[in-house]
Structures are given as C-alpha cells and as structure tokens.
Amino acid sequence: MVINTNLAAANGQRLLADSTDRLNESLSRLASGSKLINPQDDAAGLAVATKFDAAISRNNAAQNNVANALSFSQTQDGFLQKVSKALDRMGEILILANNKTLTMGWPGKDTAHYHREFREIESYISDIGTKDFNGVSLFDGTGLNVTKDSEGNTWSLNSVSLNDTGGDLNDVFSITYETNVGHGTWWNFGQASLNKVKTAIEDVAASRAKVGANIRRLQYTGDQLATLNQNLSTSISRIKDVDVATESIRFARYNILTQSGTVMLAQANLLPQNALRLLQ
C-alpha cells in the first residue's frame, strides 16, 4: 500500500479522459451531422470528399454556363420563328403582286403597295440579323463555345448567320425588281425573286433545325451534370454524413462511461486514505 503513487486513480483518470474525448467527439458529430470532425477521423475519406466537393462546385458553374447557352439558343429560335413568318409573308406578297388585274407603276399603283411592304419586311429581317444576347451576336455565324464539364472542356454550338452579306439569307437581301415578267414593266418581282424567297425559307428551316439540335444537346448536358452532381453528393454523404441512430448509441455509451468513470475516479482517490488506518 503506497501513498505517493495512486495507480488506480491514474488508470481511472486515463480511462475517464478517453471516455470524455469520445463523448465530445460523438456530441460534435451529432451536432454537426458529419462524421469527419477532425482530419484523423478518416484521412483518406476526407481527401476524397474534398475533391468531390470541389468537383460539385465546378459542375454547378458548368450548369450555369449551359443554362445561359440554352437561353441564348432559345432566343435564337424565337427570332428565327419571326423570320420564318416574315418570309412566308414575302412569298405571299410575290404571288399577290403577280396578279394581272393590278395596275402597275410607281408611285401609288397597286403593285407599289406590295413592293413597299416587301421591302419593309426585308428590312425587318435584316434588323434581326444584328440582334445580340448580352452583347454576344446571335446571328453572326460564329459558333458559341459552351463549357460541358467540370474540367473546362467545351464544344461549339451550331452557328447561324442572318447577315445581309454572306449569311444564310443572302438570297433574300439580294432580291431586286425584275423586268419582263408578264406586264413588261420593271415594277414587278419575278420568278427568280420567288425562288430566292423559297430558298431563304429552306435556309431558315435548316437554321432552326441546327438551333433545335443545340437546344437538345444543351438539355442533355444539363441533365448529365445534374446527375453527376447527385452521384457525387451521394458518395460524399457516405463518407461524411453521420448515421444518427448508430452515433446516438455511441453517445449513450460514452455518456454512461464518463459518468461511471467520474465516480470510480473519486473512489480511487479515496484509496490512499486506507493507509491512515495503519498509522492510527
């Protein structure tokens, strides 16, 4: 029996400190919802989860880029729908202007009114060719590069051009009044003009098909990024998220051990007092 060294108390203190540390860890996990309170809890898991978190952030940025590109393409299609309707009217005007019962000449004659409407519609289409989306031209024939993944890889959207020189609708903007088309006057549009409008209608249909392909791919890419983020989040959850039911059991266990350890340490601290009985 010794007084200076209380082995029972030292051992009880060590066990109590261990139980207290584990109780605090369990309490922190339940409070935070995460298993990884400290790096040493799962060093490899922490490294993987950190990389996945960064990948999710980059994927979210890529999703924003894809969403903006989708809005860009939808805006393109909206304008192309208007152009398609305008071209339909131009073709209708060319047929109406070829009516042999109309008076010819300029100004004030019947055909002149059709000519005037035709040129206004042509100017309207030309104006659409200059439109932009947040400062980026919609119809300059340049393919827009879009980020498609978290690694910064891109692909280029199908380009559409409505410029009045060299664009997909160049034929429309090159239509001129023709001679010798039935009435023998130069105030008529002829068959060549109608052919150019028909070609332009086909070009717009092809442009809308290209934009439609862009929209479909953008939608698939956005869905792909969302699915990838979901899978990454699931993996991170398995690594980091605490199982509340299991951790609650641990918490109860360490709570009881801490309380009982405290009581036992108090009892161990009383053991040297037995030496007093020998000295009495």
ABEGO torsion letter per residue (X at the ends): XBAABBAAAAAAAAAAAAAAAAAAAAAAAAAAGBABABAAABAAAAAAAAAAAAAAAAAAAAAAAAAAAAAAAAAAAAAAAAAAAAAAAAAAAAAAAABAABBBEOBGBAAAAAAAAAAAAAAAAAAAAABBBGGBBAAAGBBBBBBABAAGBBBBBBBBBABABGBAAAAAAABBBBBGAGAGBAABBBAAAAAAAAAAAAAAAAAAAAAAAAAAAAAAAAAAAAAAAAAAAAAAAAAABBBAAAAAAAAAAAAAAAAAAAAAAAAAAAAAAAAAAAAX
